[in-house]
Amino acid sequence: MTLYLNFLKPITDKMESQTENNRVYMENLNENLKKQLIEALNLEDITPADIDDNMPLFGETGLGLDSIDALEIILILERNYGIKVEKPKEGKEIFYSISTIADYIRKNTK
Amino acid sequence: MKTAVPVYINMAASVDAASLKELNLASVIRNPNALRRMCRLVRMGVAAGMMCLEDMGEDGPDAIITATSLGGLEDTGKFLAEITERNECGLNPTPFMRSVFNTVGSQIALLKGIKVYNMTYVHRGLSFESALFDAVLQIAEGKRTVLAGAFDEITPEAHILKQRAGLFRHGEKEGEGAGFFLIGNRPAGNRSACLSGLDVRRGPLDENQKKEFAADFLSGFGLDLSCVSVFNGDRVKKTCGEYGTASARVLHEAFASVHACSSEYLLVCNSFRNMSHSLILLKKADAGL
């Protein structure tokens, strides 16, 4: 039995390390999302600090993103989090702010 | 081709990589969302086009005609790389939108909010001349103002391919940039120049054949080489480099110097790698028709 556990130890260590990495990644989810948004949408002169978690991403009162940017955000979710937005009608609520996107990711990450 | 009706170049603007860095782009391209999506080539092209239209205020031209020899190489490369990397799934739309040849013409139309004749020519070393031909025909058909211009860019991948093809063996300097012109059916101000005619030839020409081409072209206007000042495009290409639409940059420099010429006419000669040749005849606009 001890021999068996020793044999599995490198695998369980790796799994624990991955779980820890995922935990840290999800804890910094909002910050990571902001960085990914800035890079993918080429938001020049904007830093993560300029984007409030609850600031509207679309429309004139917020960051001023548009429908082409929504397509880019869909790709960010697919490529980085493996999440597909199945119902486009939900997009308006999901993409309202960084916080709403992060909530959606947390709810849909397996 | 001798222009059937009077055609005038009323405004010209060029943007290259160096001047692009110095430009306050936000004041020329006033849509921040559109601006941040534009790659370097599109920024050069749209900025040059919009600078030509500055004096028109809210109005736009009656036609937009653009030209490029190779198009948006950087974004085409990005898009093609994504196709293979992502197995044709979940492709990013922005590089595709920016990679198409007519992206500069369409962006200018969107920024001006106009729906007019909008055409793009992609004819290797004679792309810009093809756009200019079309602009002259549009004026002949009754349009009052036409925006015509050209753009091309250097990318590291294209540089390697050109190097392998041996294009730099004879000391050719690689170039890039955008040049646009506002063309009209009447002069606008004292900087205008009359575009009297243009002609093109394909295939290699030796020096004698080039002189014959120029003499034939000028004879159509009742002129010979002794009556005109000659503007050699190779002079400009020493600074701006060689690229498929460098003739737009050459014409810009010629346009800027036409009123300083000793002759009434300025013959602009351009040759792209001795494979395609063009002659453009400019006349001082205030010298009568």
Interface residues (C-beta under 8 A of the other chain):
Chain A: A40 L41 N42 L43 E44 G64 L65 D66 I68 D69 L71 E72 L75 E78 R79
Chain B: P32 N33 R36 R37 G90 N92 P93 T94 M97
